Amino acid sequence: MSPRHVLVVVVLLGGGTSCVDELAAPAALVSRSSTATSSYRDPTTGVVFEPGDEVSVTAEQFAEEDPGTIRAIYTLATLTRVAISIDVWHNPARVPLAQWFDRHLGFMRDGHAIIGWAPVSRRRAQGMIIDRLRTPQAFAQRVAIVALQDRVLRITCHRQDDVSRKSGAEHARCDRLLASLDLEEVRP
């Protein structure tokens, strides 16, 4: 028996099931799904976007107050795969985007990233755009990071084709979502 198998047996015999459960699925405050075809609005976070046709939306919110911890995740999926994910952080100090990025997402700046700036959202806020080209191990990604009001949003468009191509349904879906993104006032 390998040392790894011994560890698993010890954890299971030691009643570690709840520990495994906690690691496998963080406790979400709210989790819901919909098959929105027009605008998707989340009254808890104020996030608004147009997911497009034939896309299901799953939302999860977490009870985290630390600005470096994700507060909400939205997953947009087609029938066959995850197409877009949106992560939301609370930024109560309204730290400028470049500084916030360096502090919390600086790991994304590596040799595989092409980084630029472009308008994102209905407000046309300056957003950081990170293109990751397709590799033999991973699909291409276009990641947009934007600060809106007191939140920072990371929108990751998962692409099966090469991110450098400026055509195709995946590119159009990503562009439509980025243009439709907005925040509404959250009422307690």
N, C-alpha and C positions, 0 to 999 in steps of 0.2 A: 504494500500500500504506500502511495507517495505521501510526502509530508502535507501536501495540500489537501488530500482526502482525509487525513487525520484531523486537520483543523476543522473541516466541515463537519465531521462526525462529532467533535467536541462541542462545537457551537450548537448543533442540533440536540445533542444529549443534554446540554446545559440549559435547555429551555430558552435558547436564543431566538426563538421565532419572532418575538416582537421587535428585537433588534434588526433582524433581517427585513421585516415589514417596513420599519422606519427608513431603512436605507433604500429600499426598492421604490417606495412611493411617498414623497413628501406630502404632508397633510395640506390639502387645499381648502380654503374657506368656501369657495364656490367653484363648481365645475359644471359646465353645461355645454350642450351641442345644439347646433341648428344648421339648417341648409338654407342660409340666407342667399337671396338672389339680387337684392338691391342693397340698401345700406345696412350695415351691422352697427349697432350702438350698444355700448356697455355702460349702463348707468353707474356702476361702481367705480370705474376708472375714467370714464368720460371719453374713451377711445371710440372713434367712428371711422369706418372705412367701407369701401365697396368691394366685397370679395369676388364678385364676378359670378358667372353662371356655372352650374354644376360643381360647386365647391362647398364642402361642409366646413363649418367653423366650430372648433372646440375651444372653450375658454376656461382658464383656471386662475384664481386669485389666491395670493398667499399673504399671511399676516406678518409681513416683514417690514420693519421700520428703518433698517439700515439702508442708506442710499446705494450701497454696493450690492444689494441683494434684489433679485428680480421680484417684483410685486405681482405681475400678471404675465401669462403666456397665452397667446392665441395661435392655434394651429389651423391652417387652411389646407384641406386635403381634397384631391380629386378622387375618383374611384380607385385609382391604382397606387397613389403615393402622396406624401406630404409635399405640397407645392410651395407654401410660404409659412414662415413662422414669425411671430411678432412678440418681442419681449419688452416689458415695460418696467422701468425703474422710477422710483420717486426721487426727485432732485429738489428738496425743499430750499436749499441754499442757492438754487439756480446757477450752479457752477457752469462756466462757459463750456461748450461742447468739447473743444479740443482738450481742455484740461481734464474734464470728466472722463473722456475716452482714455487718456493716458493713465489715469488713476485706476479705472475699472476694467477697461477692455484693451489695454496696451498690448496684450499677448497676440492680438489679431494682426499687429504690425510685424510681418515677417517677410521672408524672401518670396513668398507665393502671392502676396497681396499687392494689387495695384490700387493706390489710394488717391482719391480726388474729392472735389466738392461740387455739389449741384443743388438746385432748389428741390425741396421735398415737401410734400403735403399741400393741402389747399391754401395754406398761408405762404407757400413758397419759401419756407425757412431754409437757410443754408444747412445742408446735411452732408455728412461725410459718406462718401460712396467707396466701398471696398469691393473690387472685383477679384475673384479667385478663379483662375482658369481650371478647366477639367484636367485631372491627372489620372493615371491608371488606377489609383485607389479611391478617388472621390469625384463626384459630379461637380460641375462648375457652380459657383454661387455669386450672386450680387447681394451685397449687404449694404443697407442704408441705415445710418445712425443719425437721429435728429433730436434736438431738444425743443420741446413745445411746452410752454408754460413751466410748470414745476415737475415735468417728467422728461425722461429720456427714453426713446423708443429705438429698438434695433429690429429692422425688418430684414429677414434673410429669405431671399428667393432662391430656391433649390432648382437647379437647371440640369436637365439631362444632356442638353446640347452644350456647345462651347459658349461661355458667357460673352465672348468677343463678338458673336453674331448679333446683329441688330434687328433680327427678324424672328418670326415664329411666334406661336401661341404663348410659350412660356415667358418670352421677353415682353410681349404685350400685356399679359396678366400682371406681371411685376410692375410695369410702368403705370398701368391703370390704378393699381392699389396704392402706389406711392403718391400719385396725384390726388387720390381721394382721401387720404389719411388726414384726420383732424382730431382735435380734442374739444369736448364740450365741458362746460362747468359741471363739477361734481357737487351735488347737493346732499348734505348729510341726512 
